Amino acid sequence: MNKLLRWKKWLAATAVVLCVLVAVAWHQSRSVKASQHYATISLLIPDSMAADTPEVEIWREAARERGVLLTPLRISEWMRGMNYGAPAAQQAVILPDTFHRNISDAAVQTLIDMVHAGGQAMVVQDGGMLDERGYYSKGSARLSQMLGVRYGDYDSYKDQLSDYEEIRGAPATMTLLGIPPGRYLDAKAAAKLTAIDPEELAVDEPGFPSFIAGYTKDSQRFTVLKTDRPMGGPRILLQSSNGDVVASLNRWGKGQALFVNLPLTYLLQRTDGIFLHGFLGYFAQQVVERPALLASPDGIGALVLNWHNDDGKAIGFLHALQEAGIFDHGHQSLHFTAGPDVNTQGDGLGMDLDDNNDAQQMIQKLLSQGHSIGNHGGWIHNYFGNNASDDNADDFMPFLDLNNASVTKANRGRQPTEYSAPNGNTPLWTYDWMAEHGVQAFYTVANVGMPPTRLWLGKRQVKQSWAFPVLTYGQVASAEEASFQKMPVAEFGQWLQQVARFIEQTRSVRLSYFHPIGAVDYLPAVKDYIDSVQACADRKQCQFISMTEAADFLSRRDQVQWSLQAQGNDELLTASHPQSLASMAWTLPKTKYAAVRVRAGEAEVQSTDDAWLVRVRGGKELSLELRRQP
């Protein structure tokens, strides 16, 4: 009996040990697998943070829009995977700002060792700057040596750890970051269009001749941590007017570390997302050299021309633009404020679309040319633009309904799917109205310079429609704003030509907006701009598309599922779509891939100067063999 009891106890103990060993092995395997998402960038998040919190979703959504594979990963799980043998050279991680300031010394050392062994890391401003208890390290931040930049020296600066500064860089760097001309200015233009201190503009920095600018006369300043001024070592991408490092890339052992000294998450939440998107794309494509799913149909740059027709005078200027052939190019988006008034009720200065035969006939002409018709806000342009607010929806929402009814009638009974706000004024309730009325695309003065995006307002995302940020040249976006600044036609035209080249080079979608009256005043510049894009389209390198067409494409693109897998020494890219992959396109860097072959699916491979471009013609599935460089 005692023997039997001992035997049972031994079996029970053995079972417990086996269960523990199995659990450890499963945990180890899971951690290694999690740390080894092949060709996927890991966004390191705190252990206590859920993967669906708004801060994490901001990065996930940005990655989807940039066409980058990214997976949130709790930092302890990533560390266990590294300790259990995940290959360092396959690692690419981002340590984000704002919501991941506190990490342990062990996590810091794991990150440093990973990069030294051949991994890639992007550290964003205050990411990992505090230890687990919330304290600064003695001297500079713990990641300073890996990044090649001394920063976060609380002992020296105390509560003066950061400054509020302008940012400088080179045009070539701006292009790589997806920042279009006009969102950065040379010193001469900045002197006229911004309030940047003349003494700062006068400082000669040959490597950093351009200044970041917003859609405002005020100089655009950013919170930047104070840094040293490294001699040699990292490659400085951007710097502040005070000489602090704003972005740099450093070789550390066999790997590279990108330092971004900007609060990227914070900026995007406050509607300036161009920097988060830009640096995410730069890290994925320039540093890690990963494929990207392009955000334009067929991977061809696209210009969206958005025309705002505010009042009764607009129709006469539309006739002039028709005679000049402006609307003979592609599909454009024309938005109308339809009411009889402009500044106050009863002033009679509006379009009065319901009783304006000329305006109705113009809309029919535009429709026959293939253009899209949209709502330009709320019935009485300036009254709505100057007075609508978050607190008076009951008073002003009826104006949106009136405008929508009138434009729907003129639009052959089809409710418009595009919207633009008078004076750029978009109260919060407007987004709810757009969602209820099937709006797919709207013009915005938020996130200026960006491609179409899903707008974030703090922790709220506007999910139902695509925001189309306007292109700006400092405080100028439209031609009449150029006239307010007494800008020569040649200067306005030069900026537009730079935008046209940027759209072609970056294969991206961007929106330019005009009012007919201003466009007529600056007609030589506007016509040359459109002619340049048309010449690019004739070479099949550019296209004109409406806001609705772009939104339709982007919504279809959202449904693409794709991944990369190792295949011996090479890689396999697979993609699928529930309806069709037609018009989707991937770019794959030649620095990493010697050749690309279509294994399955309807696609063609084109060689460009620095990448392979794969365009899908149809079908629901795609398989590509990617042969790595030797």
Secondary structure, 3 states (H helix, E strand, C coil): CHHHHHHHHHHHHHHHHHHHHHHHHHHHHHHHHHHCCCCCEEEEECCCCCCCCHHHHHHHHHHHHHCCCEEEEEHHHHHHHHHCCCCHHHCEEEECCCCCCECCHHHHHHHHHHHHCCCEEEEECCCCCECCCCCECCCCCCCHHHHCCCECCHHHHHHHCEEEECEEECHHHHHHCCCCECCEEEHHHHHHHCCCCHHHHHCCCCCCCEEECCCCCCCCCEEEECECCCCCCCEEEEEECCCCEEEEEEEECCEEEEEECCCHHHHHHCCCCHHHHHHHHHHHHHHCCCCEECCCHHHCEEEEEEEEECCCCHHHHHHHHHHCCHHHCCCCEEEECCCCCCCCCCCCCCCCHHHCHHHHHHHHHHHHCCCEEEEECCCCHHHHHHHCCCCCHHHHHHHHHHHHHHHHHHCCCCCCCEEECHHHCCCHHHHHHHHHCCCCEEEECCCCCCCCECCEECCEECCCCEEEEECCECCECCHHHHHHCCCCHHHHHHHHHHHHHHHHHHCCEEEEEECHHHHHHCHHHHHHHHHHHHHHHHCCCEEECCHHHHHHHHHHHCCCEEEEEEECCEEEEEEECCCCCCCCEEEEECCCEEEEEEEEEEEEEEECCCEEEEEEEEEEEEEEEEEECC
